[in-house]
Amino acid sequence: MFVNGGDMRLQHRAFDVFADYHQFYLWDRGMTNQAPEDYTDEDVRRRIKTGPHVVVIQPERNTTVPVEVEVHDADPGFDSTAWDHVAEASLHLPTGRLQVHECIGGPVAEFAVEPGWYRVRSLADGFATITDQDAGDRYHVVLWPAPPDEVRVVKQWIPAE
């Protein structure tokens, strides 16, 4: 699936995130500092979960992972063949202070955005490269203003048996 939407990238940052407990957060810093704690098997399968003013991204590894975050003015589209797993959720940012936060650590990045609702697309790749010795997985998160919508898995990664 390729969607050609807006192509105006307003902000972009790349950094490493310690994904302890296989998670990191995007939240409105002015509204919450608490992530959801009640996870279902479906939440884990989707690799994304929402709560009030927070979206939880769930990487494959329980360690430091490379993350890129982009904020656009409209849906920038994507090529699903380039990713192992793609999921989307909505995030309300009423104060416009988007923060990327580690599970047990602190904030790793902060973005000033227009207050309102955003669509969050979590893209993950490189799961087949993960071994006990090495890994090439990567995580890309894209946000753009959009009305609230349900959590949706666009492409499900299924581990090899």
C-alpha positions as CSV (number, residue, x, y, z in Angstrom):
1,M,0.0,0.0,0.0
2,F,1.4,3.4,-0.9
3,V,-0.5,6.5,0.0
4,N,0.6,9.8,-1.5
5,G,-0.4,12.5,0.8
6,G,1.3,15.7,2.0
7,D,5.0,15.8,1.7
8,M,5.8,18.7,4.0
9,R,8.0,17.4,6.7
10,L,7.9,19.9,9.5
11,Q,10.2,18.3,12.0
12,H,12.5,15.2,12.0
13,R,14.8,13.7,14.6
14,A,16.7,10.5,15.0
15,F,17.9,9.1,18.3
16,D,18.3,5.9,20.3
17,V,15.6,4.9,22.8
18,F,16.0,2.4,25.6
19,A,12.9,0.3,25.0
20,D,12.7,-1.4,28.4
21,Y,9.8,-3.7,28.7
22,H,9.6,-3.5,24.9
23,Q,8.1,0.0,24.9
24,F,8.5,3.7,24.6
25,Y,5.9,6.5,24.6
26,L,4.7,9.5,22.7
27,W,2.7,11.7,24.9
28,D,1.5,15.2,25.6
29,R,4.0,16.4,28.2
30,G,1.5,18.9,29.6
31,M,-1.3,16.3,30.0
32,T,0.3,13.1,31.3
33,N,3.3,11.3,32.5
34,Q,1.6,7.9,32.8
35,A,1.4,5.1,30.3
36,P,-1.3,2.5,30.2
37,E,-0.5,-0.6,32.3
38,D,-3.3,-3.0,31.3
39,Y,-2.2,-4.8,28.2
40,T,-4.1,-7.4,26.2
41,D,-2.7,-10.0,23.9
42,E,-4.2,-7.9,21.1
43,D,-2.2,-4.8,22.2
44,V,1.0,-6.8,22.1
45,R,0.2,-8.3,18.7
46,R,-0.5,-4.8,17.3
47,R,2.7,-3.4,18.7
48,I,0.9,-0.2,19.5
49,K,-1.4,0.9,22.4
50,T,-3.2,4.1,23.3
51,G,-4.3,5.8,26.5
52,P,-5.4,9.3,27.3
53,H,-2.9,11.6,25.6
54,V,-0.4,8.7,25.0
55,V,0.6,6.2,22.4
56,V,2.8,3.3,23.3
57,I,5.2,1.9,20.6
58,Q,6.3,-1.6,21.2
59,P,9.6,-2.6,19.6
60,E,10.7,-6.2,19.2
61,R,13.7,-5.9,21.4
62,N,14.0,-5.0,25.1
63,T,17.1,-2.9,24.7
64,T,18.3,0.3,23.0
65,V,16.8,0.7,19.6
66,P,17.2,3.3,16.8
67,V,14.1,5.6,16.4
68,E,13.2,8.3,13.9
69,V,10.3,10.6,14.5
70,E,8.8,12.9,11.9
71,V,6.0,15.4,12.1
72,H,4.2,16.3,8.9
73,D,1.5,18.7,7.9
74,A,-0.5,15.8,6.2
75,D,-0.2,12.1,5.7
76,P,3.1,11.6,3.9
77,G,2.3,8.1,2.7
78,F,4.6,5.1,2.8
79,D,5.6,2.0,0.9
80,S,4.4,-1.1,2.9
81,T,7.0,-3.3,1.2
82,A,9.8,-1.5,3.0
83,W,8.5,-2.4,6.5
84,D,7.9,-5.6,8.5
85,H,5.1,-4.1,10.7
86,V,2.9,-1.0,10.3
87,A,0.3,0.2,12.8
88,E,-1.6,3.4,13.4
89,A,-3.3,5.1,16.3
90,S,-4.6,8.5,17.2
91,L,-3.0,10.9,19.8
92,H,-4.5,14.0,21.3
93,L,-2.0,16.7,22.0
94,P,-4.0,19.5,23.5
95,T,-0.9,21.5,24.8
96,G,1.1,20.8,21.6
97,R,4.1,19.5,23.6
98,L,4.9,16.1,22.1
99,Q,7.4,14.2,24.1
100,V,9.2,10.9,23.3
101,H,9.8,9.1,26.6
102,E,11.5,5.9,27.6
103,C,9.6,3.4,29.7
104,I,11.7,3.7,32.9
105,G,14.0,6.5,31.7
106,G,13.2,10.0,30.9
107,P,12.4,12.0,27.8
108,V,14.6,11.6,24.8
109,A,13.1,14.2,22.5
110,E,10.4,16.9,22.6
111,F,8.6,18.6,19.7
112,A,6.5,21.7,19.7
113,V,3.4,21.0,17.5
114,E,0.1,22.7,16.9
115,P,-2.4,21.5,19.6
116,G,-5.0,19.0,18.4
117,W,-5.4,15.4,17.2
118,Y,-2.7,13.6,15.3
119,R,-2.5,10.3,13.5
120,V,0.6,8.2,14.6
121,R,2.0,5.7,12.2
122,S,4.5,3.3,13.7
123,L,6.7,1.5,11.1
124,A,9.2,-1.2,12.0
125,D,11.7,-3.1,10.0
126,G,14.6,-5.5,10.4
127,F,12.9,-8.1,12.6
128,A,14.5,-11.0,10.6
129,T,18.0,-9.6,11.4
130,I,17.6,-10.0,15.1
131,T,19.8,-12.7,16.6
132,D,21.4,-13.2,20.0
133,Q,24.5,-11.4,18.8
134,D,23.2,-8.7,16.4
135,A,20.2,-6.8,15.3
136,G,19.3,-4.4,12.5
137,D,15.8,-3.5,13.5
138,R,14.7,0.1,13.2
139,Y,11.6,2.1,14.2
140,H,10.1,5.1,12.4
141,V,7.2,7.1,13.8
142,V,5.3,9.6,11.7
143,L,2.7,12.0,12.9
144,W,0.3,14.4,11.1
145,P,-2.8,16.3,12.1
146,A,-5.9,14.1,11.6
147,P,-9.3,13.4,13.3
148,P,-9.3,10.7,15.9
149,D,-9.7,7.1,14.6
150,E,-9.4,3.5,15.8
151,V,-6.1,1.7,16.3
152,R,-5.4,-0.1,13.1
153,V,-2.7,-2.6,12.0
154,V,-1.9,-1.9,8.3
155,K,0.7,-4.7,8.0
156,Q,1.1,-7.4,10.6
157,W,4.5,-9.0,11.2
158,I,4.3,-12.6,12.1
159,P,7.5,-14.2,13.5
160,A,8.9,-17.3,11.7
161,E,8.3,-20.5,13.6
